[in-house]
Each structure stands twice: as structure tokens, then as C-alpha cells.
Amino acid sequence: MILFLWFARPRWWSLLFGTLLLALGETIRLAAVCYIGGSCRTRGERPGKRLVREGPFELVRNPLYLGNFLIVLGVATMVARWELFLIAVLLFWAQYLPIVYWEERTLLEQFGEAYRQYAASVPRFFPRRWRWKRPTERAPMPLLSALFLERRTLLAEGLTLVAFLLRWTLEG
């Protein structure tokens, strides 16, 4: 991140569009956290105790990673250098694809046919549709609880935005 900030050439348009992408990514993350709860923050051997298929998980199997991708695109857009944008995208996929494949194998072992059917009907990252139904198995977590779980992510995003704004201000 420090290297991206060092080599950044932020412009008003890159800050605007980058912030919009970052906000969209965090909105998707918050919606996902409302449905998956705190299990998205665990580092155990099992991803969760139940297969979450409600809310944004109806649209994509990995809404948290889709949100992360948009956040990375937002920060990379703020940099306003195509080389660093490309590096950020490549690094993101290099980091997340192995995680996703491991999680899919683990979920298949844990939930069997239920996960197989879910995976066959819901795309991995990019949605085919944009609206989900009301939850049937469980109501979502309150937004304030999700915000609490996301507090470190929100702090990092806020500090990143401030750093790019300072860089832009000092350059101009």
C-alpha cells in the first residue's frame, strides 16, 4: 500500500471514481456480513457451521471477495497509474483464487450435495442478476452489528482515502 501511495499520481477523477468503487465494495461486504455474521472473520479449518445462501449469497458465492475486489479496484483507481492498477488486479487474483478453491473444496466436504447444487446454480464472483429474495432460513444481522464487525476494514478504508487526499493536495 505504501508503494502504491508513493508512486500514485491521484487526480480529482481518480479519487472520485476510486472512492465510488471502494464504497460499492464495502456496501457489498456489509450486506454479506449481515447474512454470514462473524464467521467471515474466523481463521479455523471450517468456513462455517451452516451453508449461507441468503441475501447477497443468492447472487454470488463469494460476495465478500467481490466486495474486496471492488475495494482493490477503487484504491488502484485512486493511484491513477495503469501499471499499478494492473499489478493490483493480478495480486488480488493471485491471493484470492487459491483461497476460494480451498474454501470450495472444504464446503463440498462439509455440506456435500447441498453445496454442489448451490455451486451449480450461483456464480462464483460475478452475479447474473442483481436482486435477492427475502431471507427464509434466518433474518440478517442488524447493520450496526455488521459495522462493528467491519470496523477495522472501515478504518483502513478511511485512512487510505485520507492518505490519497493528502497526496493529491500536496501534489497540487
Residue pairs with C-beta under 8 A, 6 or more apart in sequence:
1 75
1 160
4 75
4 76
4 79
4 84
4 88
5 79
5 163
5 164
5 167
7 79
7 81
7 84
8 78
8 79
8 80
8 81
8 84
8 164
8 167
9 79
9 80
9 81
9 171
10 78
10 79
10 80
10 164
10 165
10 167
10 168
10 171
11 80
11 168
12 168
14 77
14 78
14 79
14 80
15 78
15 164
15 165
15 168
17 74
17 77
18 74
18 75
18 76
18 77
18 78
18 79
18 164
19 74
19 78
19 161
20 74
21 70
21 71
21 73
21 74
21 77
22 70
22 71
22 74
22 75
22 157
22 160
22 161
23 74
24 70
24 74
25 66
25 67
25 68
25 69
25 70
25 71
25 72
25 73
25 74
26 67
26 71
26 150
26 153
26 154
26 157
27 67
28 56
28 63
28 64
28 66
28 67
28 70
29 63
29 64
29 67
29 68
29 71
29 150
29 153
30 143
30 146
30 147
30 150
31 55
31 56
31 63
32 40
32 55
32 56
32 57
32 63
32 64
32 67
33 40
33 64
33 141
33 146
33 149
33 150
34 55
34 140
34 141
34 142
34 143
34 145
34 146
35 52
35 54
35 55
35 56
35 57
35 135
35 140
35 141
36 48
36 52
36 57
36 64
37 141
37 149
38 149
39 47
39 48
39 49
40 64
40 149
41 149
42 48
45 106
46 106
46 110
47 103
47 106
47 107
47 110
50 137
51 107
51 111
51 114
51 115
51 118
53 118
53 122
53 137
54 132
54 133
54 135
54 136
54 137
54 138
54 140
55 63
55 132
55 135
55 140
56 63
56 132
57 63
57 122
58 122
58 132
58 133
59 122
59 123
59 127
59 128
59 129
59 130
59 132
60 66
60 122
60 123
60 124
60 125
60 126
60 127
61 104
61 118
61 119
61 122
61 123
61 124
61 125
62 100
62 124
62 125
65 96
65 99
65 100
65 125
66 125
66 126
68 92
68 96
69 92
69 96
69 125
71 157
72 88
72 89
72 92
73 85
73 88
73 89
75 88
75 160
75 164
76 84
76 85
76 88
76 89
77 85
78 160
78 161
78 164
79 85
79 88
100 124
104 119
107 115
108 115
108 116
108 119
111 118
147 154
